């Protein structure tokens, strides 16, 4: 494999494969097929499948957003943009819950 320069260091080039949630119809059967062979990321794959099973193809509910946050926490990336993304998502969920409880109180 060729070497390439990255930030004044040389390291061996690695291919990384990522499953995109946008390709649900193609990825879901593949993910179910490889699930028994996954070791490290099995919990993450189970959460993604749980999200797909519970999602109603319309607008995201608060429960959907909570599942997305759980998936992001399972990925557990320590890169600053990913940490900020998790923090923003947690704040967004709290705001949604506050609005929902406020609307419920107003309707009573």
N, C-alpha and C positions, 0 to 999 in steps of 0.2 A: 504494500500500500504506500502511496506517496506521502511525503511529509509536506506540511504547509506551515507557513509562519503565522502565528497568532500572538499578537501583543508582545513582540520581541521574544517569543519562546517558540520552540519547534515541538510539535507533538504529532503523533500519528493520527491520520484522518479516520474518523469513525462515522458510520452512517447511523442516524437516529430515525426511528419510525414512530410516528404519532398517529393515533386514531382520532379522526375528526368526528365530532358529534353531528356535523351537517350531513354526513353520509350514512344516516341511520339505517336505511334499507339494505345497504351493502355491508356495513360494519357489524350490525347486531348479530346476524347469523355466524359471521366469522368469530366474533367475540365469544358467543356461546360455544362454538366448536373448540376454541383453544382454552376455554376456562379451566378444564381439568389439568392442563399442563402449566398453568401460571403458578408461580410460587410467591414471589415478592409482591406483585401487583394484583393478587387475586381479590383482596378486599376492595380495591379501587374498581376493578371490573364488575364486581357484584353491585357496588353502589351505582355505577353507570347503568347497568341493566335494570336496577330497581327504579332509577329515575325514568328510564324509557317506558317501563311498565306503568308507572303512575302518571306520566305526563299525558295531558289530554289534547295535544296538538293545537291548542288554542293559545290563549295568553297564559303566562306563567302565574301560578298561584304562590302564596307565601310558602306553602309546603315544597313546591318545586324549587324556589330560591334557596330554601334551607338544605335541600338535597344537593344543590349545586355547590353551596358553601361546604358541605361535608366532603364532597368530591375534591374540592380545592384543598381542603385541610389534609385529606389523605395523600394528595400529591406531595404536600409539605415541601415545596420549593423554598429555599432560603434566599432567593434573589429578591432584591428590594421591590421591583415592580410587582412581583407575585404576592409579597407580603402586603403591600399597599392595596392590591386588588382584593385580597381576603378581608382586610379591614374595611374597605369601602362597601363591600358586599354585606358584611355584618351590620354596618351602620344602616344600610339601605333596608335590610330586613327589619331592624328595630323600628325604623320610621314607618314601614308598611304596617307592622303590628300596632304601633301607636295610632295610626290613622284608622285602622280597622276597629280597634277598641273604642275610639272616639266616635266613629260612625254608629257602632252598636249602641253606645250610651245615648246618642242623639235620637235614635229610632225608638228607644224605650219610653 
